[in-house]
């Protein structure tokens, strides 16, 4: 027999690497498959939850839309019931007191402003008091102080249109400042 050279080592041969590679693949491939499967399951679950939410909200939106349609139909019915031959101030008072709206702007059939009649530019609304009130409201952003100025203008006005314009401006300023209250006005001419 021929002499074999003596080898030093662990006694493992080269045939061990394929076994280790196979063992490593036996662990990695199933782990990767399980992770992929879990990812797909989470994605499907998200899609199912999203679909249920869409169905739920779609039903609620339909109900809200129906409520809004009913609300505006009722408002329209109340507006249509106003007699067009009624004086504009009475029509305004009727609509506001009936709760149709907090305020109303009325137009005639031709689309012209019918009520409230606003003063023409250069009218009394251009007075120093009015300019001061407008300054407080629009430039200085002090709606409460502007409301007080407009109230004073309405009390002092001899012209009903100027008083109405001042009261409208006062109401606008009170709404801006968060003060919701009833504004009382008595005409001096009455």
C-alpha positions as CSV (number, residue, x, y, z in Angstrom):
1,X,0.0,0.0,0.0
2,X,1.2,3.3,-0.7
3,X,1.8,5.7,2.0
4,X,-0.8,8.3,2.4
5,X,0.2,11.7,3.5
6,X,-0.9,12.5,6.9
7,X,-3.4,15.3,7.2
8,X,-4.0,17.5,10.1
9,X,-7.5,19.0,10.6
10,X,-10.9,18.4,12.0
11,X,-11.6,15.4,10.0
12,X,-14.4,17.2,8.0
13,X,-14.3,16.7,4.3
14,X,-15.4,19.0,1.6
15,X,-18.7,17.3,1.4
16,X,-19.9,19.1,4.5
17,X,-20.4,22.5,2.6
18,X,-23.3,21.3,0.5
19,X,-25.0,20.0,3.7
20,X,-24.5,23.4,5.4
21,X,-25.8,25.2,2.3
22,X,-28.8,23.0,2.2
23,X,-29.5,23.5,5.9
24,X,-29.1,27.3,5.5
25,X,-31.5,27.2,2.5
26,X,-33.9,25.1,4.5
27,X,-34.1,27.9,7.1
28,X,-34.0,31.0,4.9
29,X,-36.4,30.0,2.2
30,X,-39.3,29.1,4.5
31,X,-38.6,32.2,6.6
32,X,-38.7,34.5,3.5
33,X,-42.0,32.8,2.4
34,X,-43.6,33.2,5.8
35,X,-42.6,36.9,5.8
36,X,-43.9,37.4,2.3
37,X,-47.2,35.7,3.2
38,X,-47.6,37.9,6.4
39,X,-47.0,41.0,4.3
40,X,-49.6,40.0,1.8
41,X,-52.0,39.1,4.6
42,X,-51.5,42.6,6.2
43,X,-52.0,44.3,2.9
44,X,-55.3,42.4,2.3
45,X,-56.4,43.2,5.9
46,X,-55.8,46.9,5.2
47,X,-57.7,46.8,2.0
48,X,-60.7,45.1,3.7
49,X,-60.7,47.7,6.5
50,X,-60.5,50.5,4.0
51,X,-63.4,49.1,2.0
52,X,-65.5,48.7,5.2
53,X,-64.8,52.3,6.2
54,X,-65.7,53.6,2.7
55,X,-69.0,51.7,2.8
56,X,-69.8,53.1,6.3
57,X,-68.9,56.7,5.4
58,X,-70.7,56.5,2.1
59,X,-73.9,55.6,3.9
60,X,-73.4,58.4,6.4
61,X,-72.6,60.9,3.6
62,X,-75.8,59.9,1.8
63,X,-77.8,60.5,5.0
64,X,-76.2,63.9,5.5
65,X,-76.8,64.9,1.9
66,X,-80.5,63.9,2.2
67,X,-80.7,66.0,5.4
68,X,-79.1,69.0,3.7
69,X,-81.4,68.6,0.7
70,X,-84.4,68.6,3.0
71,X,-83.1,71.6,4.9
72,X,-82.6,73.7,1.8
73,X,-85.9,72.6,0.3
74,X,-87.7,73.8,3.4
75,X,-85.8,77.1,3.2
76,X,-86.7,77.5,-0.4
77,X,-90.4,76.7,0.3
78,X,-90.4,79.4,2.9
79,X,-88.8,81.9,0.5
80,X,-91.3,81.1,-2.2
81,X,-94.2,81.8,0.1
82,X,-93.3,85.4,0.5
83,X,-95.8,87.6,-1.4
84,X,-93.9,89.6,-4.0
85,X,-96.3,92.5,-3.6
86,X,-95.3,92.9,0.0
87,X,-93.2,96.0,0.8
88,X,-89.5,95.1,0.9
89,X,-89.1,96.1,4.6
90,X,-92.0,93.8,5.6
91,X,-90.7,91.0,3.5
92,X,-87.3,91.3,5.1
93,X,-88.9,91.4,8.6
94,X,-91.1,88.4,7.8
95,X,-88.2,86.3,6.6
96,X,-86.0,87.1,9.5
97,X,-88.7,86.7,12.1
98,X,-89.8,83.3,10.6
99,X,-86.2,82.1,11.0
100,X,-85.5,81.6,7.3
101,X,-82.2,83.4,7.8
102,X,-80.4,85.8,10.1
103,X,-80.5,88.4,7.4
104,X,-81.8,88.6,3.9
105,X,-80.9,90.5,0.8
106,X,-83.8,90.9,-1.6
107,X,-83.7,91.3,-5.4
108,X,-86.4,92.1,-7.8
109,X,-87.3,90.0,-10.9
110,X,-84.7,91.9,-13.0
111,X,-82.0,91.0,-10.5
112,X,-81.6,94.6,-9.0
113,X,-81.1,95.1,-5.3
114,X,-84.5,95.6,-3.8
115,X,-83.8,95.6,-0.1
116,X,-81.9,96.9,1.8
117,X,-81.4,100.0,-0.3
118,X,-77.7,100.9,0.0
119,X,-76.7,104.6,-0.2
120,X,-75.0,105.6,-3.3
121,X,-71.3,106.4,-3.1
122,X,-70.8,109.9,-1.9
123,X,-74.0,109.8,0.2
124,X,-74.1,110.4,3.9
125,X,-72.3,107.1,4.5
126,X,-69.1,108.9,3.5
127,X,-69.3,111.1,6.6
128,X,-66.4,111.3,9.1
129,X,-68.2,108.9,11.5
130,X,-68.7,106.3,8.8
131,X,-65.1,106.6,7.7
132,X,-64.0,106.1,11.3
133,X,-66.2,103.1,11.7
134,X,-64.9,101.6,8.5
135,X,-61.3,102.3,9.6
136,X,-62.0,100.4,12.9
137,X,-63.7,97.5,11.1
138,X,-61.4,96.9,8.1
139,X,-58.0,98.4,8.9
140,X,-57.6,98.2,12.6
141,X,-59.6,95.0,13.0
142,X,-61.6,96.2,16.0
143,X,-65.1,94.9,15.2
144,X,-66.6,95.6,18.6
145,X,-65.6,99.2,18.5
146,X,-66.8,99.6,14.9
147,X,-70.1,98.1,15.9
148,X,-70.5,100.8,18.6
149,X,-69.7,103.5,16.0
150,X,-72.2,102.0,13.5
151,X,-74.9,101.9,16.3
152,X,-74.3,105.6,17.0
153,X,-74.6,106.4,13.3
154,X,-77.9,104.5,13.1
155,X,-79.3,106.4,16.1
156,X,-78.3,109.8,14.7
157,X,-79.4,109.2,11.1
158,X,-82.3,111.0,9.7
159,X,-82.3,108.9,6.5
160,X,-83.8,105.4,6.9
161,X,-81.5,104.0,4.3
162,X,-78.4,105.3,6.1
163,X,-79.7,103.9,9.4
164,X,-80.4,100.5,7.7
165,X,-76.9,100.5,6.3
166,X,-75.4,101.3,9.6
167,X,-77.4,98.6,11.3
168,X,-76.3,96.0,8.8
169,X,-72.7,97.1,9.3
170,X,-73.2,96.9,13.1
171,X,-74.6,93.4,12.8
172,X,-71.7,92.4,10.6
173,X,-69.2,93.7,13.2
174,X,-71.0,92.1,16.1
175,X,-70.9,88.7,14.2
176,X,-67.2,89.2,13.6
177,X,-66.6,89.9,17.2
178,X,-68.6,86.8,18.3
179,X,-71.4,88.9,19.9
180,X,-74.7,87.5,18.7
181,X,-77.5,89.7,20.0
182,X,-80.7,91.4,18.8
183,X,-80.3,94.9,17.5
184,X,-83.2,97.2,18.2
185,X,-83.9,100.3,16.1
186,X,-86.7,102.7,16.2
187,X,-87.0,105.2,13.5
188,X,-87.3,108.9,14.5
189,X,-89.8,109.3,11.7
190,X,-92.1,106.6,13.1
